[in-house]
Amino acid sequence: MENKTLTHDGVTIRLIETDAELLAAIKNLRQHKELALDLEFDQNRFTYGFNLCLVQISDGNGTCYIVDPFTIDSLQPLFELLEDKQYTKIIHHANNDILLLDKLGCNIRGVMDTDVAAKILNYERSSLATVMKEEFDQEVDKSQQSSNWNKRPLTEAQLIYAAIDVIYLHQVKERLVTKIEKEGRMHWLQEENRLLESLIYSEPENPHMKLRNAYRLNNYQQYILKELFAFRDEMGKQLNKPSSYVISNEGLVELATNPNTDVHEWLNHTKGIHGALKRSRNEKLLKEALEEAKSKAKAENISHDYPSNRWQRPPRTPETERRKEELATVQKHIMSKYGEFASRLIITQSLITEYSITGQLRCTKQYATDIILDAASELDIPLPEPIMKDR
């Protein structure tokens, strides 16, 4: 975009495309103790992997910076600002942003999540658009929500949309925090924010088993699927395409189910195959990967039996049902006191299920644990000493 400065609703929007511009922006940002932050990223939608596309930061004093990471050599000065706990970073629904920053080597501190704040106030829907409408009767333009943030040059519409995600966050934070303080729930928000800061990015274990119908396969087929999944992932990386665009999830499970199929015929009669994979060189690579997987499975003596526990459910006993009913009663009491949607931060179905099966009350949040124990005491329901676990 030729004009690197725009305005929206009285806020100046500056596009930052060089290291020098970034340093100048950070110098200004350090003059303000509260910053509003958002990231635009692509997570296997248009390109391979989980990639940063834009960083938006508002100083709350009339300027919003939009940092283009594609044109900047080092984001380290920005990361140092984000890691500095002296500065509050107001973010709406911070989870994925924090995970991406962690993946990039940035351990953000000073997080204030306004999405969590809205949930604490019992918002049924807590999107920024909903909060803006409810609190300020203001409509937020979401027309660029499905935009491809990898493309350059960025359009004015994209830049304004990106800025909107941060320029109202200061006033949202002020409004919601005032209400939370009035409700006496500020310690909820503080603990939730610290838990968010502890999020660590990690690759999922056995991602091939998350594909639909993967658990229906026998041990041998699951082994083949794992090898094919790794091959597809490498091809996605080489083509810079989401892996599922190279071979659809359904197609991958189908090939693992019938690994002796004619690969050439399969490629040309299966939906969801990227054209590049049908090239002779890549077809050959797929054939080699499949044959190697079968050879390894044979060498490791992988059986064609089905996993013994693939559909097992924990046994239901009078004791498990009693524990389930007890904690469900506690949950209803909490809902009546704090609201249905706020209560989801306190007690979840997974907590109830785990307690019913194991008899252990495993908690991650101190404030939520205190509320659960207080509710149980009010109902005269005895609960065991909670086990606090790391999130």
C-alpha positions in Angstrom: 0.0 0.0 0.0 1.5 3.3 -1.1 -0.1 5.5 1.6 1.3 4.0 4.9 -1.0 6.2 7.1 -4.8 5.9 7.5 -7.3 7.2 10.0 -10.4 5.5 11.5 -12.7 6.9 14.1 -10.1 9.5 15.1 -7.2 7.0 15.3 -4.1 7.3 13.1 -3.2 3.9 11.6 0.5 3.5 10.7 1.9 0.6 8.7 5.3 -0.4 9.9 7.4 -2.1 7.2 11.0 -1.5 8.2 13.2 -2.2 11.3 13.8 1.5 11.7 10.0 2.2 11.7 9.5 -0.6 14.2 12.1 0.9 16.6 10.5 4.3 16.3 7.1 2.8 17.0 8.3 0.9 20.1 9.9 4.1 21.4 6.5 5.7 21.3 4.7 2.7 22.7 7.0 2.6 25.7 5.5 6.0 26.7 2.2 4.2 27.5 1.6 1.7 30.3 -1.4 0.0 28.6 -1.2 -1.3 25.1 -3.8 -3.1 23.0 -2.5 -6.0 21.0 -3.8 -8.4 18.3 -2.2 -10.8 15.8 -3.4 -11.8 12.4 -2.1 -15.3 11.5 -2.6 -18.1 9.2 -3.0 -21.6 10.8 -3.1 -24.1 7.9 -5.8 -22.2 6.1 -3.9 -20.7 3.1 -0.3 -21.8 3.8 1.5 -24.6 5.6 1.8 -24.2 9.4 1.0 -21.6 12.0 2.4 -18.3 10.7 2.4 -14.7 11.9 1.0 -12.3 9.3 0.5 -9.0 11.1 0.9 -7.5 14.6 -1.5 -4.7 15.6 -0.7 -2.5 18.6 -2.6 0.6 19.8 -1.2 3.0 22.4 -4.6 4.1 23.5 -3.7 7.7 22.8 -4.8 8.0 19.1 -2.2 5.8 17.3 -2.4 2.3 16.1 0.7 0.6 14.6 0.3 -2.3 12.2 3.6 -4.2 11.9 4.3 -6.3 8.8 6.5 -9.2 9.9 7.1 -10.1 6.2 9.3 -7.0 5.6 11.1 -6.7 9.0 14.3 -8.5 9.7 13.9 -8.8 13.4 10.9 -8.7 15.7 13.1 -9.1 18.8 12.6 -5.4 19.9 8.9 -5.9 19.8 9.1 -9.2 21.6 11.1 -7.5 24.4 8.3 -5.0 24.8 5.7 -7.8 24.9 7.8 -9.6 27.5 8.1 -6.6 29.8 5.5 -7.1 32.5 5.5 -3.3 33.3 3.3 -2.8 30.3 -0.3 -4.2 30.3 -1.2 -5.9 27.0 -4.9 -5.8 26.4 -5.9 -8.7 24.1 -9.3 -10.0 23.2 -9.3 -13.9 23.3 -5.6 -14.2 23.8 -5.1 -18.0 23.6 -3.9 -18.5 20.0 -2.0 -15.2 20.0 0.0 -16.3 23.1 0.6 -19.8 21.6 1.9 -18.3 18.4 4.1 -15.8 20.2 5.5 -18.7 22.4 6.2 -20.7 19.2 8.2 -17.6 17.9 10.2 -17.4 21.2 8.3 -14.6 22.9 7.0 -15.2 26.4 4.4 -12.4 26.7 3.7 -11.0 30.2 1.2 -8.4 31.5 -1.8 -10.0 29.7 -5.3 -8.6 30.2 -7.8 -10.6 28.2 -11.1 -8.8 27.7 -12.7 -11.9 26.3 -12.2 -13.6 29.7 -13.5 -10.5 31.3 -16.7 -10.7 29.3 -17.1 -14.4 30.3 -16.6 -13.5 34.0 -19.5 -11.1 33.5 -21.6 -13.9 32.2 -21.6 -13.0 28.5 -23.2 -15.8 26.5 -21.2 -14.6 23.4 -18.0 -12.8 24.2 -16.7 -11.8 20.7 -15.4 -8.3 20.4 -18.3 -7.4 18.1 -20.8 -8.6 20.7 -19.1 -6.8 23.5 -18.9 -3.5 21.5 -22.6 -3.8 20.7 -23.7 -4.6 24.2 -21.5 -2.1 26.0 -21.3 0.8 23.6 -24.1 0.1 21.1 -21.5 0.2 18.3 -21.3 -2.1 15.3 -17.9 -3.6 14.4 -17.1 -4.3 10.8 -16.1 -7.9 10.4 -16.1 -8.0 6.6 -12.4 -8.9 6.4 -12.6 -11.7 8.9 -11.9 -14.4 6.3 -9.2 -12.3 4.6 -6.0 -14.0 3.4 -3.4 -12.1 5.5 -0.5 -13.7 3.6 -1.2 -11.6 0.5 0.7 -8.4 -0.2 0.1 -5.6 -0.8 -2.4 -5.2 2.1 -5.5 -3.2 1.2 -6.9 -0.2 3.1 -9.9 -2.3 4.1 -7.6 -5.0 5.6 -5.6 -2.4 7.5 -8.6 -0.7 8.9 -10.2 -4.1 9.9 -6.9 -5.1 11.6 -6.8 -1.8 13.5 -10.4 -2.1 14.6 -9.4 -5.3 16.5 -7.3 -3.1 18.9 -8.3 0.5 18.8 -11.4 0.0 21.0 -9.8 -2.4 23.5 -8.7 0.2 26.0 -12.3 1.4 26.5 -13.6 -2.2 26.5 -11.1 -3.1 29.2 -12.0 0.0 31.3 -15.7 -0.7 31.1 -15.5 -4.5 31.8 -12.9 -4.2 34.6 -15.1 -1.6 36.4 -18.0 -4.0 36.3 -15.8 -6.9 37.5 -14.5 -4.9 40.4 -18.1 -4.1 41.4 -18.9 -7.8 41.4 -15.8 -8.6 43.5 -14.4 -10.9 40.9 -11.2 -9.1 40.0 -9.1 -12.0 41.5 -10.8 -14.3 38.9 -9.6 -12.2 36.1 -6.1 -11.8 37.5 -5.7 -15.6 37.9 -7.1 -16.3 34.5 -4.7 -13.8 32.9 -1.7 -15.4 34.7 -2.8 -18.9 33.5 -3.0 -17.5 29.9 0.6 -16.3 30.3 1.7 -19.8 31.2 0.4 -21.3 27.9 3.2 -23.1 25.9 3.0 -24.0 22.3 3.6 -27.7 21.5 2.9 -30.0 18.6 0.0 -32.4 19.3 0.9 -36.0 20.1 -0.2 -38.6 17.4 -2.0 -36.0 15.3 -2.8 -38.8 12.8 -5.2 -40.3 15.4 -7.3 -37.2 15.4 -8.4 -37.8 11.8 -12.0 -39.0 11.5 -12.3 -42.8 11.6 -8.6 -43.3 12.5 -9.6 -45.2 15.7 -11.6 -47.7 13.5 -8.3 -48.9 11.9 -6.4 -51.9 13.1 -2.8 -51.6 14.5 -1.2 -52.2 11.1 -3.4 -49.6 9.4 -2.8 -47.1 12.1 1.0 -47.6 11.7 0.7 -47.0 8.0 -1.5 -43.9 8.6 1.2 -42.4 10.9 3.8 -42.8 8.2 1.6 -41.4 5.5 0.6 -38.5 7.8 4.3 -37.6 8.1 4.8 -37.9 4.3 1.8 -35.6 3.7 3.1 -33.1 6.3 6.5 -32.9 4.5 4.8 -32.4 1.2 2.7 -29.6 2.6 5.8 -27.9 3.9 7.5 -28.2 0.5 4.5 -26.9 -1.4 3.7 -24.3 1.4 0.1 -25.6 1.4 -2.0 -26.9 4.3 -1.3 -30.6 4.6 -5.0 -31.4 4.2 -4.9 -29.6 0.8 -2.2 -32.1 -0.4 -4.2 -35.2 0.5 -7.6 -34.8 2.2 -8.0 -36.3 5.6 -10.6 -38.8 4.2 -8.2 -39.7 1.4 -5.3 -40.3 3.8 -7.4 -42.6 6.0 -8.7 -44.4 2.9 -5.2 -45.1 1.7 -4.1 -46.3 5.1 -7.1 -48.6 5.2 -6.2 -50.1 1.8 -2.3 -49.8 1.6 -2.0 -52.3 -1.2 -4.1 -50.3 -3.6 -2.7 -49.1 -7.0 -1.3 -45.6 -6.0 -1.6 -44.2 -9.6 -5.2 -45.2 -9.8 -5.9 -44.0 -6.3 -4.4 -40.6 -7.0 -6.5 -40.1 -10.1 -9.8 -41.3 -8.7 -9.7 -39.8 -5.2 -11.2 -36.4 -4.3 -9.1 -33.9 -2.4 -5.7 -34.6 -4.0 -3.5 -31.6 -4.9 -2.5 -31.5 -8.5 1.2 -31.3 -7.6 1.1 -34.7 -6.0 0.0 -36.3 -9.3 3.2 -35.2 -11.0 5.4 -38.3 -11.7 8.1 -37.3 -9.3 5.8 -36.8 -6.3 3.7 -39.8 -7.2 6.9 -41.8 -7.0 7.7 -40.3 -3.6 4.3 -41.3 -2.3 4.7 -44.9 -3.6 8.1 -45.1 -1.9 6.8 -43.7 1.3 3.9 -46.3 1.3 6.3 -49.2 0.5 8.7 -48.1 3.2 5.8 -47.8 5.7 4.7 -51.4 4.9 8.3 -52.7 5.1 8.8 -51.0 8.5 5.5 -52.4 9.8 6.6 -55.9 8.7 10.0 -55.5 10.3 8.5 -54.4 13.5 5.9 -57.2 13.4 2.9 -54.9 13.7 -0.2 -57.0 14.0 -3.4 -56.6 12.1 -5.4 -56.9 15.4 -7.5 -54.1 16.6 -6.5 -52.1 19.7 -8.2 -53.7 22.6 -9.2 -50.5 24.2 -10.4 -48.6 21.2 -14.0 -48.2 22.3 -13.7 -48.9 26.0 -15.6 -46.6 28.3 -14.9 -46.4 32.0 -17.3 -48.6 34.0 -20.4 -47.0 35.5 -21.0 -48.0 39.1 -23.2 -46.7 41.8 -20.2 -44.9 43.3 -19.3 -43.1 40.0 -22.9 -42.1 39.5 -23.1 -40.8 43.0 -20.0 -38.7 42.6 -21.2 -37.4 39.2 -24.6 -36.4 40.7 -22.9 -34.7 43.6 -20.7 -32.5 41.5 -23.5 -31.8 39.0 -25.6 -30.5 42.0 -22.7 -28.3 42.9 -22.5 -27.1 39.3 -26.2 -26.1 39.3 -25.7 -24.2 42.5 -22.8 -22.2 41.1 -24.8 -21.5 37.9 -27.6 -20.1 40.0 -25.2 -17.8 41.9 -22.8 -16.6 39.2 -24.7 -17.2 35.9 -24.6 -20.1 33.4 -21.8 -18.7 31.3 -19.5 -17.4 34.0 -19.9 -20.8 35.8 -18.2 -22.5 32.8 -14.9 -20.9 33.9 -15.4 -22.4 37.4 -16.6 -26.0 36.8 -16.5 -28.0 33.6 -18.0 -31.2 32.4 -14.5 -32.7 32.2 -13.9 -31.9 35.8 -17.2 -33.6 36.8 -16.4 -36.7 34.6 -12.9 -37.1 36.0 -14.1 -36.8 39.6 -16.9 -39.3 39.0 -14.4 -41.8 37.6 -11.4 -41.3 39.9 -12.8 -39.8 43.0 -10.2 -37.1 42.7 -11.0 -33.4 42.5 -8.2 -32.1 40.2 -8.3 -28.3 39.8 -6.2 -25.8 37.9 -7.6 -22.5 39.3 -7.5 -21.5 43.0 -10.5 -19.1 42.8 -12.6 -21.7 41.1 -11.6 -24.4 43.6 -12.6 -22.1 46.5 -16.0 -21.5 44.9 -16.6 -25.2 44.3 -15.7 -26.0 47.9 -17.9 -23.2 49.3 -20.8 -24.3 47.1 -20.4 -27.9 48.3 -20.3 -26.8 51.9 -23.5 -24.8 51.5 -25.1 -27.9 50.1 -23.6 -30.1 52.8 -21.9 -32.2 50.1 -18.5 -33.6 51.3 -15.8 -33.3 48.7 -12.2 -34.6 49.0 -9.2 -32.3 49.3 -8.6 -30.8 45.9 -5.4 -31.7 43.9 -4.1 -28.6 42.3 -2.5 -29.5 38.9 -0.4 -27.5 36.5 -2.3 -26.3 33.5 
